[in-house]
Amino acid sequence: MQYHIQTTPVWDAFRKKDGCPICLLYERIENRLVKQYLGEAVMEPDYRIKVNKRGFCTRHLLKLYDGGNKLGLALQLNTRTENVIENIPSVSNAKQAKKLAEKLEAEAAAMLKEKQDAYPDSFDGKTIIIECARGGPDGASRKIYKTLRLQQFG
């Protein structure tokens, strides 16, 4: 690979002696996106509308919480919570409650199916890598990853 301005982060990641270079690049990009979202994007209506539809996973919500702009995150979470509450229909009897429960169950099943569809039908010819991460007693700025087991199928 030739050295270009675009490849500087890649070269820097490979120069570091500790940690996986791909994890270093991923962490750098992830931190930049958290900073961007908590900066100018949190007040952009387009971003807030998109977040209202999907929310954040637990991992990224915690990263946003640690991102240094609690007010911006609070505004977004307030908007998200209001959106969720508005979309929950009120029920006044058992029949309506049952109908709502069925609708929520169908939605949860669809989300689970979407996740399961991402997995291959078979692990034949696939390599499975199981990893774990650890930080220090108070956490670490960067996790240390270690491969526990490598299993070749097929």
C-alpha positions in Angstrom: 0.0 0.0 0.0 1.3 3.4 -0.9 1.4 6.2 1.5 -1.3 8.8 0.8 -3.1 11.3 3.0 -6.2 9.1 2.9 -4.2 6.1 4.2 -2.6 7.9 7.1 -5.0 6.6 9.7 -4.4 3.0 8.4 -0.6 3.4 8.6 -0.9 4.9 12.1 -3.1 2.0 13.3 -0.6 -0.6 12.0 2.4 1.3 13.6 0.9 0.9 17.1 2.4 -2.1 18.8 -0.6 -2.9 21.0 -4.1 -3.9 19.9 -5.7 -4.8 16.6 -5.3 -2.2 13.9 -8.8 -2.8 12.6 -10.2 -2.3 16.2 -8.1 0.9 16.5 -9.6 2.2 13.2 -13.1 1.2 14.2 -12.8 2.8 17.6 -11.5 6.0 16.1 -14.4 6.2 13.6 -16.9 5.3 16.3 -15.6 8.1 18.6 -15.6 10.6 15.8 -19.3 9.8 15.0 -20.3 10.0 18.7 -18.6 13.4 18.9 -20.2 14.5 15.7 -23.7 13.4 16.8 -23.4 15.0 20.2 -22.1 18.2 18.6 -23.9 19.7 15.7 -26.1 16.8 14.7 -28.1 16.5 17.9 -29.9 19.7 17.0 -30.5 18.8 13.3 -34.2 17.8 12.8 -33.2 15.1 10.2 -31.0 13.3 12.6 -33.5 13.5 15.4 -36.3 12.1 13.2 -34.1 9.2 12.2 -33.2 8.5 15.8 -36.8 8.7 16.9 -37.7 5.8 14.5 -34.9 3.4 15.7 -33.2 4.7 18.8 -29.8 3.5 19.8 -28.5 0.1 21.0 -27.4 -0.2 24.6 -23.7 -0.1 23.7 -23.9 3.1 21.6 -26.2 4.8 24.1 -23.6 4.2 26.8 -20.9 5.7 24.4 -23.1 8.7 23.8 -23.6 9.0 27.6 -19.8 9.0 28.1 -19.4 11.4 25.1 -19.4 14.6 27.1 -22.6 16.3 26.1 -25.3 15.2 28.5 -27.6 18.1 27.6 -27.6 17.1 23.9 -28.2 13.5 24.7 -31.0 14.4 27.1 -32.7 16.4 24.4 -32.5 13.5 22.0 -33.7 11.0 24.6 -36.5 13.3 25.6 -37.6 13.5 21.9 -37.3 9.7 21.5 -39.3 9.0 24.7 -42.1 11.4 23.6 -42.2 9.7 20.2 -42.4 6.3 21.7 -45.1 7.3 24.1 -47.1 9.0 21.3 -47.0 5.7 19.3 -48.3 3.5 22.1 -52.0 3.4 21.8 -54.1 3.7 24.9 -56.2 0.7 25.9 -59.3 0.8 28.0 -60.3 -2.9 28.1 -58.9 -6.4 27.9 -59.7 -6.8 24.3 -57.7 -3.8 23.3 -54.9 -4.8 25.5 -54.8 -8.3 23.9 -54.8 -6.7 20.4 -51.9 -4.4 21.4 -49.9 -7.3 22.9 -50.4 -9.3 19.7 -49.2 -6.4 17.6 -46.1 -5.9 19.9 -45.4 -9.6 19.8 -45.6 -9.6 16.0 -43.2 -6.7 15.8 -40.8 -8.3 18.2 -40.9 -11.5 16.2 -40.2 -9.6 13.0 -37.2 -7.9 14.6 -35.9 -11.3 15.8 -36.4 -12.8 12.4 -34.5 -10.0 10.8 -31.6 -10.7 13.1 -31.7 -14.4 12.5 -31.9 -14.0 8.8 -28.5 -12.3 9.0 -26.9 -15.6 10.1 -25.9 -18.1 7.5 -28.0 -21.3 7.1 -24.9 -23.4 7.7 -21.4 -22.9 9.1 -19.8 -25.2 6.6 -16.7 -23.6 5.1 -16.9 -20.8 7.7 -14.3 -19.9 10.4 -15.7 -19.0 13.8 -13.7 -16.7 16.0 -14.8 -16.2 19.6 -13.4 -13.2 21.3 -13.5 -11.6 24.7 -12.6 -8.1 25.8 -11.5 -6.8 29.1 -10.7 -3.5 30.6 -8.9 -2.6 33.8 -10.8 -2.4 37.2 -12.1 1.0 36.3 -12.5 0.2 32.6 -9.9 1.0 30.0 -9.6 3.7 27.3 -9.1 0.8 24.8 -10.1 -2.8 25.3 -7.7 -5.6 24.9 -9.0 -8.4 22.7 -7.9 -11.9 22.8 -9.0 -14.8 20.6 -10.2 -17.7 22.7 -10.9 -20.3 20.1 -10.7 -20.8 16.4 -13.0 -23.4 14.9 -13.1 -24.3 11.2 -16.3 -25.9 10.0 -16.8 -28.0 6.9 
